[in-house]
């Protein structure tokens, strides 16, 4: 992971500064690549700085790579998958079937434990791009029951150039059943267009990541970068440079708990982690038994 700390100033690069809403970038990274997936943030690095946001992957490539995703477990977190280019098909016993394209969202609250990985499959596009974010859950939800949603782009609300993926922005509320105290927006700016994001009261954690194009934030932020702004309450004014630019931006009330980390789990304390990992192991036994059962259903998108 390539990390650059910028504790006091942004990068000038000769562009006009937005003096009224300047908020400096403290850290930036281009992450580390794993085939079609670039890991931009993990709970063991930047996740400690901007929790409840604890993990971010940018995925991009031939749509067929989605077929190689194995079943895997989680507990203590929710995963949020947002499509920024192309489309994927989803299938779930409770939510039915459909297509997620630009702005479409999968929300998976793992809570006390779940195995998943086969609920999404290749759609009609040759290529796919998007972000998967993990958010740490509060104590009341970290060992709760599983909750999943598959929301096509047509039902995701818009405010100007932003789609409200999580939280409430300018009195417009996302349909995702996420805990209060966090916003997560998907934004597209046309070349040369500016947009100002003013975080709600108490949202001291602020970050963004660009999937296409480049932003002046202040300081240039290129595609494939994650940047973290200094803690505070100030707004940021963002300008798309020579190309249309797509990015996600998140703000939140800081998660006031330490992170107890497992291989696939993030909890608020060791006791909750042990409970989550025990549940994952128990579900895993049942899943393996199911997979060995004759005449079973061929498709096992989620096991809980």
C-alpha positions as CSV (number, residue, x, y, z in Angstrom):
1,X,0.0,0.0,0.0
2,X,1.4,3.4,-1.0
3,X,0.6,5.9,1.7
4,X,1.5,9.6,1.8
5,X,0.8,11.7,4.9
6,X,0.0,15.3,4.3
7,X,-0.6,16.6,7.8
8,X,-0.8,20.4,7.1
9,X,-1.2,21.2,3.4
10,X,-2.8,20.0,0.2
11,X,-1.1,19.9,-3.1
12,X,-1.2,23.1,-5.1
13,X,-0.2,22.1,-8.6
14,X,-1.0,25.6,-9.8
15,X,-4.8,25.3,-9.6
16,X,-7.0,28.0,-8.1
17,X,-7.6,27.4,-4.4
18,X,-11.1,27.4,-2.9
19,X,-10.3,29.7,0.1
20,X,-13.8,29.6,1.7
21,X,-14.2,25.9,2.1
22,X,-10.6,24.6,2.3
23,X,-10.1,21.5,4.3
24,X,-6.7,19.8,4.0
25,X,-6.0,16.3,3.0
26,X,-4.2,14.4,5.8
27,X,-3.5,11.1,4.1
28,X,-3.7,9.6,0.6
29,X,-3.1,6.1,-0.8
30,X,-3.3,4.1,-4.0
31,X,-3.7,0.9,-2.1
32,X,-2.4,-2.5,-3.2
33,X,-3.6,-4.6,-6.1
34,X,-5.0,-8.1,-6.1
35,X,-5.9,-8.9,-9.7
36,X,-9.2,-7.1,-10.5
37,X,-9.4,-5.7,-6.9
38,X,-7.4,-2.9,-5.3
39,X,-7.5,-2.7,-1.5
40,X,-7.5,0.9,-0.6
41,X,-8.2,0.6,3.1
42,X,-8.2,-2.1,5.8
43,X,-9.3,-2.2,9.5
44,X,-5.6,-2.5,10.4
45,X,-4.6,0.8,8.7
46,X,-6.9,3.6,7.7
47,X,-9.8,1.9,9.3
48,X,-8.6,3.1,12.6
49,X,-8.6,6.7,11.4
50,X,-12.1,7.0,9.8
51,X,-14.1,4.3,11.6
52,X,-17.0,3.4,11.2
53,X,-15.6,3.2,7.6
54,X,-13.0,0.4,8.0
55,X,-12.4,-1.2,4.6
56,X,-12.6,-0.2,1.0
57,X,-12.0,-2.1,-2.2
58,X,-12.1,-0.7,-5.8
59,X,-12.9,-3.5,-8.2
60,X,-12.6,-3.2,-12.0
61,X,-12.1,-5.6,-14.8
62,X,-13.8,-8.2,-17.0
63,X,-17.2,-9.0,-15.5
64,X,-16.3,-12.7,-15.4
65,X,-14.1,-12.2,-12.4
66,X,-17.2,-12.1,-10.2
67,X,-17.7,-15.8,-10.9
68,X,-14.5,-16.6,-9.1
69,X,-15.6,-15.0,-5.8
70,X,-15.7,-17.8,-3.2
71,X,-18.2,-18.2,-0.4
72,X,-16.8,-16.4,2.7
73,X,-17.9,-15.3,6.2
74,X,-18.4,-12.0,8.0
75,X,-19.5,-10.8,11.4
76,X,-19.7,-7.5,13.2
77,X,-19.8,-5.4,10.0
78,X,-22.0,-4.4,7.1
79,X,-20.8,-4.5,3.5
80,X,-21.9,-1.9,0.9
81,X,-21.3,-2.7,-2.7
82,X,-21.9,0.2,-5.2
83,X,-21.6,-0.2,-9.0
84,X,-19.9,2.7,-10.9
85,X,-19.7,1.1,-14.3
86,X,-21.3,-1.8,-16.0
87,X,-23.9,-4.1,-14.3
88,X,-24.3,-7.3,-12.3
89,X,-27.2,-9.7,-11.8
90,X,-28.3,-10.4,-8.3
91,X,-30.3,-13.3,-6.9
92,X,-31.5,-13.7,-3.4
93,X,-34.2,-16.0,-1.8
94,X,-35.8,-13.0,0.0
95,X,-35.1,-10.1,-2.4
96,X,-35.7,-11.9,-5.7
97,X,-33.7,-11.2,-8.8
98,X,-32.6,-8.0,-10.7
99,X,-29.8,-6.0,-12.1
100,X,-27.5,-3.5,-10.3
101,X,-25.9,-0.9,-12.6
102,X,-24.5,2.6,-12.0
103,X,-25.8,3.6,-8.5
104,X,-27.2,0.2,-7.7
105,X,-26.5,-1.0,-4.2
106,X,-26.1,-4.3,-2.3
107,X,-26.3,-3.9,1.5
108,X,-25.3,-6.9,3.6
109,X,-25.5,-6.5,7.4
110,X,-23.6,-9.5,8.6
111,X,-24.3,-8.9,12.3
112,X,-23.7,-12.0,14.3
113,X,-22.5,-14.1,11.3
114,X,-23.2,-14.9,7.6
115,X,-21.5,-16.7,4.7
116,X,-22.1,-15.2,1.3
117,X,-20.4,-14.6,-2.1
118,X,-22.6,-16.0,-4.7
119,X,-25.5,-13.6,-4.7
120,X,-24.0,-11.5,-7.5
121,X,-23.2,-12.9,-11.0
122,X,-22.3,-11.6,-14.5
123,X,-24.8,-9.2,-16.0
124,X,-24.9,-7.9,-19.6
125,X,-21.8,-5.7,-19.5
126,X,-18.4,-7.0,-20.5
127,X,-16.7,-4.9,-17.8
128,X,-17.6,-4.0,-14.3
129,X,-16.4,-1.4,-11.8
130,X,-17.4,-0.5,-8.3
131,X,-16.6,-0.1,-4.7
132,X,-17.1,-2.4,-1.7
133,X,-17.1,-0.7,1.6
134,X,-17.3,-2.2,5.1
135,X,-18.8,-0.2,8.0
136,X,-18.2,-1.3,11.6
137,X,-21.5,-1.8,13.5
138,X,-22.4,-0.5,16.9
139,X,-22.8,-2.9,19.9
140,X,-26.6,-3.2,19.4
141,X,-26.1,-4.6,15.9
142,X,-22.7,-6.3,15.7
143,X,-24.2,-9.6,16.8
144,X,-27.7,-9.1,15.5
145,X,-29.5,-11.0,12.8
146,X,-28.5,-10.7,9.1
147,X,-30.2,-8.0,7.0
148,X,-29.6,-7.7,3.3
149,X,-31.0,-5.4,0.6
150,X,-30.5,-5.2,-3.2
151,X,-31.5,-1.8,-4.5
152,X,-31.6,-1.1,-8.2
153,X,-30.4,2.4,-9.3
154,X,-33.9,3.6,-10.0
155,X,-34.8,3.6,-6.3
156,X,-31.7,5.3,-5.1
157,X,-32.4,9.0,-4.4
158,X,-30.4,11.8,-6.0
159,X,-29.5,15.3,-4.8
160,X,-27.9,17.3,-7.6
161,X,-24.9,15.2,-8.8
162,X,-25.0,12.9,-5.8
163,X,-26.8,9.6,-5.1
164,X,-27.5,9.0,-1.5
165,X,-26.2,5.5,-0.8
166,X,-26.2,5.7,3.0
167,X,-27.6,8.2,5.5
168,X,-29.4,11.5,4.8
169,X,-28.1,14.4,2.7
170,X,-30.0,17.7,2.3
171,X,-33.1,16.0,3.9
172,X,-33.1,13.2,1.4
173,X,-32.8,9.8,3.0
174,X,-31.3,6.6,1.6
175,X,-33.6,3.5,1.6
176,X,-30.7,1.5,2.9
177,X,-31.3,0.3,6.5
178,X,-28.0,1.5,7.8
179,X,-27.2,2.8,11.4
180,X,-27.5,6.5,11.9
181,X,-24.5,8.8,12.0
182,X,-22.9,8.2,8.6
183,X,-23.3,9.4,5.0
184,X,-22.0,7.7,1.9
185,X,-22.6,9.3,-1.5
186,X,-21.8,8.4,-5.1
187,X,-21.1,11.5,-7.2
188,X,-20.5,12.2,-10.9
189,X,-19.2,15.7,-11.9
190,X,-18.9,16.8,-15.5
191,X,-15.6,18.2,-16.6
192,X,-15.0,21.6,-15.0
193,X,-18.0,21.2,-12.7
194,X,-17.7,22.1,-9.0
195,X,-19.6,20.7,-6.0
196,X,-19.5,21.5,-2.3
197,X,-20.1,18.9,0.4
198,X,-21.0,20.2,3.8
199,X,-21.0,17.3,6.3
200,X,-23.8,17.1,8.9
201,X,-23.1,18.2,12.4
202,X,-20.8,15.8,14.2
203,X,-19.5,14.1,11.0
204,X,-15.8,14.7,11.8
205,X,-14.5,11.8,9.7
206,X,-14.4,12.6,6.0
207,X,-12.8,10.8,3.0
208,X,-13.3,10.2,-0.7
209,X,-12.1,7.9,-3.4
210,X,-12.1,8.4,-7.2
211,X,-12.9,5.7,-9.7
212,X,-12.8,7.7,-12.9
213,X,-11.4,11.1,-13.8
214,X,-9.6,13.4,-11.4
215,X,-10.7,16.0,-8.8
216,X,-9.2,19.1,-7.3
217,X,-10.0,18.7,-3.6
218,X,-7.8,21.0,-3.0
219,X,-4.8,19.1,-4.3
220,X,-5.2,16.7,-7.3
221,X,-6.9,13.3,-6.5
222,X,-6.6,10.9,-9.4
223,X,-8.5,7.8,-10.3
224,X,-7.6,4.9,-8.0
225,X,-6.7,7.1,-5.0
226,X,-8.3,7.3,-1.5
227,X,-7.8,10.5,0.4
228,X,-8.6,11.3,4.1
229,X,-9.3,14.8,5.1
230,X,-8.2,16.3,8.4
231,X,-10.8,15.8,11.2
232,X,-13.3,18.7,11.6
233,X,-16.6,20.0,10.6
234,X,-15.7,22.1,7.5
235,X,-17.1,21.7,4.0
236,X,-15.0,20.7,1.0
237,X,-15.4,22.1,-2.5
238,X,-14.5,19.6,-5.2
239,X,-13.9,20.3,-8.9
240,X,-13.7,17.8,-11.8
241,X,-10.7,18.4,-13.9
242,X,-10.5,17.7,-17.7
243,X,-12.7,14.7,-17.7
244,X,-16.1,13.7,-16.2
245,X,-15.2,12.3,-12.7
246,X,-16.9,9.6,-10.6
247,X,-16.2,9.2,-6.9
248,X,-17.6,8.2,-3.6
249,X,-17.4,10.3,-0.5
250,X,-18.1,9.3,3.1
251,X,-18.6,11.3,6.4
252,X,-19.5,10.0,9.8
253,X,-19.7,10.6,13.5
254,X,-16.5,8.8,14.7
255,X,-17.1,5.2,15.9
256,X,-16.2,5.5,19.6
257,X,-15.1,1.9,20.0
258,X,-11.8,0.1,19.5
259,X,-11.6,-2.4,16.7
260,X,-11.4,-6.1,17.6
261,X,-10.3,-7.8,14.4
262,X,-10.7,-11.3,13.1
263,X,-9.9,-12.6,9.6
264,X,-13.4,-11.6,8.2
265,X,-14.8,-9.8,11.2
266,X,-14.7,-6.5,13.0
267,X,-16.2,-6.0,16.4
268,X,-16.2,-3.5,19.3
269,X,-14.6,-5.9,21.8
270,X,-13.0,-9.3,22.1
271,X,-16.1,-10.9,23.6
272,X,-18.3,-9.9,20.7
273,X,-15.6,-11.0,18.3
274,X,-15.5,-14.5,19.9
275,X,-19.3,-14.8,19.6
276,X,-19.2,-13.7,16.0
277,X,-16.4,-16.1,15.1
278,X,-18.1,-19.0,16.9
279,X,-21.3,-18.3,14.9
280,X,-19.4,-18.2,11.7
281,X,-17.8,-21.6,12.4
282,X,-21.2,-23.1,13.3
283,X,-22.7,-21.7,10.0
284,X,-19.7,-23.0,8.1
285,X,-20.3,-26.6,9.4
286,X,-24.0,-26.4,8.2
287,X,-22.9,-24.9,4.9
288,X,-20.4,-27.7,4.2
289,X,-23.1,-30.3,5.1
290,X,-25.6,-28.6,2.8
291,X,-23.1,-28.6,-0.1
292,X,-22.7,-32.4,0.3
293,X,-26.4,-33.0,0.3
294,X,-27.8,-34.8,-2.8
295,X,-30.4,-32.9,-4.8
296,X,-29.6,-29.6,-3.1
297,X,-30.3,-26.3,-4.8
298,X,-27.5,-25.4,-7.2
299,X,-27.4,-21.8,-6.1
300,X,-26.4,-20.9,-2.5
301,X,-26.0,-17.1,-2.6
302,X,-26.3,-16.5,1.2
303,X,-26.1,-18.9,4.1
304,X,-27.0,-17.7,7.6
